[in-house]
Amino acid sequence: MVLISVFGVLLEVLEAIAPVLILFFIFQGVVLKKIPENIRDLLSGVLMTIIGFFLFYYGAKISLIPMGNQIGTYLSSVNFFWVIILIFLVGVFAILAEPAVNVFVYEVEKVSSGYIHKNILIFSIALGVGVALIFSVLRIYFNLPFSFILIPGYIIILCLVLLTPKEFIAIAFDSGAVATGPMVVTFALPIMTSLAIGLRGNDSGILGLGTVGLVAMFPIASLLIIGILLKRREKS
């Protein structure tokens, strides 16, 4: 049974990577018409990528996703106040463990020559994700339409863009992309779907969906606000 599960995960990983590899080799053979000079390094890198994807995906399926489901089921029987507190902490700590976020803040600090410190970025992204998960919980508890949160949210973001220094706009929108990394998708999303099922029944798991969309939105707003605050500090 375990071998069948392992083989199934490996097959899914190969199916996900195959289109990219096929496109790359077609480009090399048809457009450039040459074999890359570092073909051995390239193939070894592809092999390590496959192994890395396989280990993460298999690990997520046997640990993070079941863990998230159990936490969500448990939270469905907990007082609403504590659900808000715990889910906020889940968002914050998930971002602290998110590898894409750590790479992102390192690059921003390096490109800005230390002007935008990585700790400020991590704090603002973590705060945004925590608030995003709170709104996702509110949507589940009060059965709110997704558009009631998403449309006003992006209207506020567009207004903030007009007030934020232009160098912060690109950083803010990239922060939304990196926040929706593997930790949030494989851990926070199962929590939300299981919470919805525990509160409203098996047909309500769809209320937990949309969480990743909210996670992509709120860090953008928090980074734009940070940009406005830094601009005001410089003027003062």
ZIRA-V187375 format. One record per residue. N is the residue number from 1. RES is the residue in one small letter. PHI is phi as a letter, one per 30 degrees, with the letter a starting at -180 (none if undefined). OMEGA is omega in whole degrees, -180 to 180 (NA if undefined). D_FIRST is the distance of its C-alpha to the first C-alpha in whole Angstrom. Layout:
N/RES/PHI/OMEGA/D_FIRST
N/RES/PHI/OMEGA/D_FIRST
This chain:
1/m/none/180/0
2/v/d/-180/4
3/l/d/178/5
4/i/d/179/5
5/s/d/179/6
6/v/d/180/9
7/f/d/179/10
8/g/d/178/11
9/v/d/179/13
10/l/d/179/14
11/l/d/178/15
12/e/d/179/17
13/v/d/179/19
14/l/d/178/20
15/e/d/-180/21
16/a/d/-176/23
17/i/d/-174/25
18/a/e/-179/26
19/p/e/180/29
20/v/d/180/30
21/l/d/179/30
22/i/d/179/31
23/l/d/-180/34
24/f/d/-177/35
25/f/d/173/35
26/i/d/178/37
27/f/d/180/40
28/q/d/-175/40
29/g/d/-174/41
30/v/c/-175/43
31/v/d/-177/45
32/l/d/178/45
33/k/h/176/45
34/k/a/177/44
35/i/d/179/41
36/p/e/-179/41
37/e/d/-179/42
38/n/c/-175/40
39/i/d/179/37
40/r/d/178/35
41/d/d/-180/35
42/l/d/-179/34
43/l/d/177/31
44/s/d/176/30
45/g/d/177/30
46/v/d/179/28
47/l/d/179/25
48/m/d/177/26
49/t/d/179/25
50/i/d/179/22
51/i/d/-180/21
52/g/d/177/22
53/f/d/-179/21
54/f/d/-178/17
55/l/d/-180/18
56/f/d/-176/19
57/y/d/179/17
58/y/d/178/14
59/g/d/179/16
60/a/d/-177/18
61/k/d/-178/14
62/i/c/-177/13
63/s/b/-172/17
64/l/d/-178/20
65/i/d/176/19
66/p/d/179/18
67/m/d/178/21
68/g/d/179/23
69/n/d/180/22
70/q/d/179/23
71/i/d/179/26
72/g/d/178/27
73/t/d/179/26
74/y/d/-178/28
75/l/d/-180/31
76/s/d/179/32
77/s/c/-178/33
78/v/c/177/35
79/n/e/-175/39
80/f/e/-179/39
81/f/e/-179/41
82/w/d/175/39
83/v/d/179/36
84/i/d/-179/38
85/i/d/-176/39
86/l/d/-178/35
87/i/d/175/34
88/f/d/179/37
89/l/d/177/36
90/v/e/180/32
91/g/d/-179/34
92/v/d/-176/36
93/f/d/176/34
94/a/d/179/31
95/i/d/178/34
96/l/d/180/35
97/a/c/-176/31
98/e/d/-177/31
99/p/d/-179/31
100/a/d/180/33
101/v/d/-180/36
102/n/d/176/37
103/v/d/-178/37
104/f/d/-177/39
105/v/d/176/42
106/y/d/-179/42
107/e/d/-180/43
108/v/d/179/45
109/e/d/-180/47
110/k/d/-178/48
111/v/d/-179/49
112/s/d/-180/51
113/s/h/177/53
114/g/i/180/52
115/y/d/177/53
116/i/c/-175/50
117/h/d/-175/49
118/k/d/179/45
119/n/d/177/45
120/i/d/-180/47
121/l/d/-180/44
122/i/d/180/41
123/f/d/-177/43
124/s/d/178/44
125/i/d/179/40
126/a/d/178/39
127/l/d/179/41
128/g/d/180/41
129/v/d/177/37
130/g/e/178/38
131/v/d/178/40
132/a/d/180/38
133/l/d/176/35
134/i/d/179/38
135/f/d/176/39
136/s/d/176/36
137/v/d/179/36
138/l/d/178/39
139/r/d/-180/38
140/i/d/-176/36
141/y/d/-175/38
142/f/c/176/41
143/n/h/-177/39
144/l/d/173/41
145/p/d/-177/41
146/f/e/-178/39
147/s/d/180/42
148/f/d/178/44
149/i/c/-172/43
150/l/d/-176/42
151/i/d/176/46
152/p/d/-180/48
153/g/d/-179/46
154/y/d/172/46
155/i/d/177/50
156/i/d/179/50
157/i/d/179/49
158/l/d/176/51
159/c/d/179/54
160/l/d/179/53
161/v/e/-179/53
162/l/d/-177/56
163/l/c/-174/57
164/t/d/173/55
165/p/e/-172/56
166/k/d/-179/54
167/e/d/180/53
168/f/d/-174/50
169/i/d/180/49
170/a/d/179/47
171/i/d/-178/46
172/a/d/-178/45
173/f/d/174/43
174/d/d/-180/41
175/s/d/177/40
176/g/d/180/39
177/a/d/-177/36
178/v/d/-180/35
179/a/d/-180/35
180/t/c/-179/32
181/g/d/-174/30
182/p/d/-179/26
183/m/d/-179/27
184/v/d/-176/28
185/v/d/-175/26
186/t/d/-177/23
187/f/c/-177/24
188/a/d/-178/28
189/l/d/175/27
190/p/d/177/24
191/i/d/-177/26
192/m/d/-180/29
193/t/d/179/27
194/s/d/176/25
195/l/d/179/29
196/a/d/180/30
197/i/d/180/28
198/g/d/-178/29
199/l/d/-169/33
200/r/b/178/33
201/g/j/-172/30
202/n/d/-178/27
203/d/d/-174/29
204/s/c/-180/31
205/g/e/-179/28
206/i/d/177/30
207/l/d/177/32
208/g/d/177/30
209/l/d/-171/30
210/g/j/179/33
211/t/d/-179/32
212/v/d/177/32
213/g/d/177/35
214/l/d/178/37
215/v/d/178/36
216/a/d/-175/37
217/m/d/-170/40
218/f/d/175/41
219/p/d/176/41
220/i/d/180/44
221/a/d/-178/46
222/s/d/178/46
223/l/d/178/46
224/l/d/177/49
225/i/d/177/51
226/i/e/178/51
227/g/d/178/52
228/i/d/-180/55
229/l/d/178/56
230/l/d/178/56
231/k/d/179/58
232/r/d/179/60
233/r/d/178/60
234/e/d/-179/62
235/k/d/-179/65
236/s/d/NA/65
